[in-house]
Amino acid sequence: MADVSGKTVLITGASRGIGESAARLFAEAGANVVLTARCGDAIGRIAEEIGPGALAIPVDVADYGQVAGAVEKAVAAFGGLDILINNAGVVEPISHLDQSVPADWGRVIDINLKGVYHGMRAAMPVMEQAGGGSILTISSGAAHGPVEAWSHYCASKAAVAMLTRCVDKEARDKGIRAIGLSPGTVATQMQREIKASGINPVSQLDWSDHVPPEWPAKCLMWMCGAEADAWLGDEISLRDEGIRRKVGLI
């Protein structure tokens, strides 16, 4: 597992699920953690439980100014930014394309796609000036194939996969390590929303079919180390048994 002691990691969507698990895991490993999410109360509680090495900043990732402000506060509090985890994402409202509400569809793009761009745009100059850093982004199998009633989610995740490739193309020689993580289906609130929709095969999965959020959190930490450099500009799938072995999940 990568040594993240003393490093600073900013996590979007840190109020629950993968983001919360990652914040707790990185903090346990000695990292400074900056938790961001729209729900200030939730991240404030988590940061208080973690202790003085945690900072909670309410942020709507759809607003670039708020994201840039969070990066500035992270640097001011901890002296730099070493790792960005682009985790914030939504799937609601689940809807067939011909019945979708344009404003709702666009809001998902604002969060899932523009929110990731905002994180990258705000973090990259800071990391480049410091000589490098890791930008890890939560991807999905939906980035690579259509899923019924998920046109917004599939489109946003496909675009995010390309953003990771663009960062790698432009900034690998500046020390930026950009990698995506496709975690599979994870036992989070999002899966409860998917199940409640009753649409497409994913909603029919049993709860026991989903991996715990601690699994992708552990994989994200592993991705901060040199062993993951073979996937720079690419995507790691947690469905891969070989990856699970490397991360220590098997």
N, C-alpha and C positions, 0 to 999 in steps of 0.2 A: 504494500500500500504506500502511496506517495506520502512524503513528509511535508505536511502543511503547517507545521508549528511556526508561529510568528507571522504567517502570511495573512493577508486580508482578503476575504471573499464577500462579494455582494450577491445576494440571492433575490431574484424577483419571485413573486407569488409564494412568499415564505410563511404565510399564515396557516398553512395546513399541508397535508399530503407530502409529496416529494420535497417541496421547499422547506417545510418545517423539519422533516427528517434530516435533510442535508445540513441545515443550520445547526442542529444539535450534534450531528456526527462530526462536522468540521470543528465545532467548538470543543468537543471532547478531545480532539486531536491537537488542540493548542492554537487553532486559528482564531483570528478576530473575525466576527461575522456581522454583516450588515443585512438586516432583514427588511425587505420592502414588500408592501402589499397595500391594497386599498383599505383593508380593515386594520386601522391603527391599533384598536384595542387588542386584537388577537396577536399581532406581532409584538406589541408592547409587553403582553403577558409572557410570551415565549422568551423575549430578550431578558426580562427580569429573572426568569427561571434559569437561563443560561449563565447570567452574571455579568461582570464588568467588561468582558471581552465582546459583548454583543451590543449592537446599536439598532434600534427600530426606527424606520423612517417611512411614514405613510406616503405611498406613491401610486399614481395611476400611470402605468407604463405607456398608455396611449398618448400621454402628454410629454413631449420631449423635455420641456423645461423642468418638470418634476424629476425625470430620470437623471438629467444632467446635474440637478441640484443634489440628488442623493449621492452621486459619484463624488461631487465636491465635498460633501459632508463626510463621506467615508475617508477621503484623503486627509481632510482636516483632523479627523479623530484618530486615525491610525497610521498616517504618514504615507499612504500609498494604496494601490489596488492591484492585487496579484491575480485574482480569479473572479470572473463574472459567470454566474450561472443563470442563463435565461430560461426560467422555468414557468413564468406566468403564462397561463393559457386558459381558454374557455371553449366549451363545445355547444353550450346553449345559446340561442334556441335551436334545437334540432328540428329541421324542417326540410321537406322536399323542395327542390330548387324552384319549381313552378308555383309554390305557395309561400315562398320565403318573403319576409319583410325586408326591403332593401336597407333600411336604417339599421336593423338588427344584424343583418348579414355583414354590413360594413363595420359595425362595432366589433365583431369578432376579428375582422382583418386588422382593425386598429390595435387590438390587444395582442393577438397571436403573431402578427407579422410586423406591423409598425413598432410594436412594443419591443420586439427583439432587435430590430434595426436601431431603435433609440438607445438600447443598452449598449450595443456594439459601438455606435457612433460616439457615445459619451465616454466609454471606457478606453477605446483604442488609443487616443492621443496620450492619455495618462500612462498606459502600459508601454507604449512605444518610447516615450521619453525616459521611462525607467529601465528600458532594455528588454521588455517582454512581459508576457502574462498568458493566462489561459482563458479562453472564451468557450464555455461549454453550453450547448443549447439543447433543450429537450425536443426531440423530433418524434416521429410516430410512423408506424406502418402505413398510416393514412397519407403520408407524404408520397407514397409510391404506388398507390392503387385506390380507385374510387370506392367509397363506402356510401351506401344509401342514406340520404338525408343529412349527409355531412359535407356538403359541397364547400361551405365556408371553412370548415376545419381541414379538409383535405387540401384545398387550395392554399391555405395559409401555411400548413406544414411543408408542402412541396416547395413553396417560396423560401421558407426558412432554411431548408436543406441547401438551397442554392446560395443563400446569404453566407452560410458557413463556408461554402466553397469559395465565394468571393473574398471573404476575409483572409482565407488561407492563401489565395492567389496574390493578394495585394500586400499582405503583412507578415507572411511566414519569415521572410528575411529580416523583419524588424523584431523578431522574437515572439510573435503572437502565435499561440497554439490554438487553433479553432477546430473543435470536434463536436459532432452531434451525438446524442444518445437516444436511441429508440428503445424505450423501456418495456415495451409490451403493454399488456393491460395490468393496471396497478390498482390496488384496493384503496381508492380515494373517493372523495365526494363526487368527482367527475363521473366515476363509474356508477354511482348511485343515480345520477342524473340520466346517464345513458340507459340504465336498466329501466328507469321509470318511463322512458320514451316508448319502449316496446317495439322500436323500429330497428331493423337490420340484425344480423346474427350476433353482433357484439352485445346487444342488449339481452340476449338470451343466455349469455354465459352465467354459470354459477359463481357465487362470490368466491368460492374456493379455487376457481380458475385463475384469479388475479394474484400477482405477487405483492408482497408487502412493500410499502414505500421505502423502507430501509434498504431494500435491495438496490434500486437505482441510486440512492444516496451513496451507498458504498461504492458503486461503480463510478459515480462522479468523482469521488476522491481518488480512486485508482487512475482515472483519466488525467489527473493532474501530474502524474509521474511519467518518466521517460518511456516506460513500457508501452504506453498508449500512443507513442509518436508514430507508429506505423499507420495510425488512423487519422493523421492530421489532414484536415480538409474533407474528411469523410465522415462516416457514421458508424457507431458501434451499436450492435443489437444485443440487448440483454436476453433475447431468446436463444442466442448462440451458446451452446453448452460449453464451448471452449472459453468464451468470455466469462461465463459464470465461474469456471474453474480458476481463471486468472484472478478474478476479484475475490475468490474465497467463499463463494456462495454454495459450492458443491464440495 
